[in-house]
Amino acid sequence: MTDLLEARSISRAFGGLHVTDKVSFTLRPGDRVALIGPNGAGKTTLVNLITGDIAPSSGQFLMGGEDITGESIPARVQRGLVRTFQTTRLFQNLTVADNVALAIMQRRRITRRFFSGATERPDVRAEWSSLLARLGLARLAYRKVSELAYGQQRLIELAIGIALKPKVLLLDEPAAGVPRDEAPRILDAINQLSADIAVLMIEHDMDLVFKFATRVLVLAAGRLIFEGSPKDVTADHEVRRAYLGSYADARRAP
């Protein structure tokens, strides 16, 4: 099976500070991978490197076996590499439907033709209506984003990511700022994603990590110190020392 995404010995230094140090991993269709680690470990920097926001000092990224290291952010999106952010980046004065429709039109490369009423184009409307219905957001379609609760906005951002039809979806703390009782809605939405999409999620909420992930990557000081199953991560001595600590003890307690 061809890897959807491969990172080969990725490093990034800012001056003398090595924030990413020879990180290698692969993502295959259907992967559900959590990227965890202490604050300052380099998690967001690694995602920025994957998406092309910043360039690596050394190493390569490949999608489907093709080198994308030098490609732009839009070129990577067209290949199916899509990212959501730690804080929402929605058009607050547009409706939910408008926000999702813009993503659909961007994917189809017809964004420049956006005009009043473009959201109601039959083909575009059919797609955003179906997507919002899947995520339980249909009733919000014509509400302005600025009128909605933060948890609802996070779901809309996820809807936009799905509308871009990713092969690889990178989620940067999708439950950040969401009330704890609403976090399961985020997980439910992720669980509805197509089984052939690879998802890499940065997350600090370890309960959410254990419900989501089939594989865990642990970064510490820019190095990948662990890759394995959620069950094994709590037993790893280096991970316990660098990050999990008392959480791992609590999970192992009888």
N, C-alpha and C positions, 0 to 999 in steps of 0.2 A: 504494500500500500504506500503510495507516494505521500510524503509529509506535506501538509498544507503550509506549514511555516517551520523553518529551521533557523535557529540562531547558532552561529559557529564562532566560538571564542570571542564574544563581543566584549570590547573594553572601551571605556570612555574616561578621560582624565580632563580635569579643569585645572590647568597649571600643574602643580605637583600632587593634586588630590585625585586619587583614583576612585571614582564613584561607581564604576562598573568594571569588574575585573575578570576577564576571560569567562564570561557566562555562555554556556551552551545548553540548548534544550530543543525539543521538537514538539509540534502540535499536529495531531492527526485528526481526521474526521471523527466527530463524536466526542472528542476529549472535553472533559470538564476539569479544568486545572485552576487551583487557587495559588496565588502568589502572595506569600506572607513574609513577615520579618519586622524587626523593630523600626521605629521612626528613624529616618536617616539611613536606612539600609540600601536605598537606591531603587526602590520598587517603581516609583513614578518615572524616574530617569530611564529605567529599562523600557517602560512602555513608550516613553517619548522617543527612544531610539528605534523601537520596533515600527512606530508609525511614521518616522521620518521627521519629527519635530526637531530633532538634533541628530547629527551624524556621529557614528562611532569613530573613535581614534584608531581602532583596528578591529578586524573581524568582518563577518559577512552575514546578511540575512537572505534567505531564499524562500520563495513561495512556489510550490509545485516544481521544485528543482531549479527554478530560474533565479539568478542573482538580482535582488531588488535593492541592494545596499545604496545605490546612488539615485534611486527613483524618488520623485516628489510625493508629497502627501496625497494629492489628487490621484496620481497614477496608482498608488497603493490602494486607495479606496476603490478605484475601478477594478482592481484585481480581486477585491473582496475582503480587504483588511480594514475593519471598521472599529472605531473606538468611541466609548462614552467617557465623560469626564467626572472628576470628583465633585464638582459643582455644576449645576445645570447651565447650559449655554443655549437656552431657547429664546425665540423671538417673543418677548413678553407681551407685546401689543398685538400679536396675531393670534388667531384662534388655534386650537389644538389641530383641527383639520388642516389649516394653512401650514402649520409647522411640518406635519407629516407629509403633506402634498409636496412641499418644497423638496424634501428628501427623495421622494419618488421621482420627481422631475429631474433632480440632479442626477440620479442613477440612470435615467433615460437620456441624459444630456439634453434636456429641453428647458433647463432652469432659466435661461435668458429670455424665454418666451413667457415668463410668469407675468400675469396681468390680472386685473380685477376679474374675479369669477373663474380663474384657472383651476382653483380647487374643485370646481364642479364639472370639469371635463369628465365625461362618462367613464373613460378608462381609468383616470386618476382617482375619481371618486369611488369607483368600485374597489380599488386596491386599498385606499386608506380606510374605507368603511369596514372592510373585512378585517383589517389589522386591528383597528380600534375595538371591534367586537370581540376578537380573540382575547384581548387584554382587559376586557371589562370596562373600556373607556368610551364606548359609543355615545353614552348620554352626555359626554363632555365635548363632543366634536365642535360645537359652535361657541364654546366658552373661550374667552381670552385666557391665555396662559397666566397672566398676572392675577387672575381671580382665583386661581386654584391653590390648594394646599401643596406643601413641598413634596410630600410623598407621591401625590398625583403627578407632579412635574417630573419626578424621577422615572415614573412609569412611561410618561410621554417621551422622555429622552431615550428610553429603551425601545419604544415603538419606532422612533426615528432610526435608531441603529438597525432594527430588523428591516425597516423599509428599504434600506440600502442593500439588502440581500447579501449579507456577509458570508464569506467562507470562514473567516476568523473574526471573532468578536472579542474585543478587549474592554473589560468593564473595570473602571477605576472607582472602587468603593461605591457600588451602586446603591447601598443602603445608608450611606453617610448622610446624616441630618434627618433621616426618616424616623418618625416615632417608632419605638420598638414593636408596638402592636400592629404596625403597618408593614414591617419588614417582610413578613411571610408573603405579602402580595408581590414583592420584588422577586422572591425566590420562585413563586408560582409562575410568574411571567418568564423567567429564565428557563424553567422546566418545560415550557411550551415551545421552546425553540426547536427547530428541525434537528433531528438526531445527527445529521451529517455536518453541522456547524461545530467548529472547535471554539470553545469559550475559555478565555484566560481572565480570571477575576482577581484583582487586588482587593483584599478585605481584611479588616482588623477584628471583626466579630467572629470569633472562633466557632461559635455555635452555628452561624451561617455557613462558615467554611466546611464544617463537617457534614452539613446537610447537602451541600452543593457538590463538593469535589470528589472525583475519583482518583486524583493525583494532586500532590502538593509540592510546590517549589518554595524553598526557604532561602531568602537572601539575608546576609549579614555583612555589613561593611563592604557592600558591592560584590561579594562573592556568593556563588550558589553553594550553600553548605549542606543541602539535603534535597533529594528528589525521590518521592515514593508515595506510598498509600497514606491516607489520613490515619489509619490505624497505627502505622509504624512511626509517624512523625512525632507522636507524643512520647515514644520510647527512646528516641534518638538523644544521646547525651549532649551532643553539641547544640542541637536545637533547643533542648531544655535550658541549657546554660545561657544561650544567646537571646532567647525570646519567650518560650512558653512558660517556663517556671512553674508557678503555683497552679496555672490552668491545667497543665499536664498532670500534676499530682492529683488534682480534683477529679479528673476523668478516670484515673487509674485506681482511685479509692474504691473499696468494696461498697 
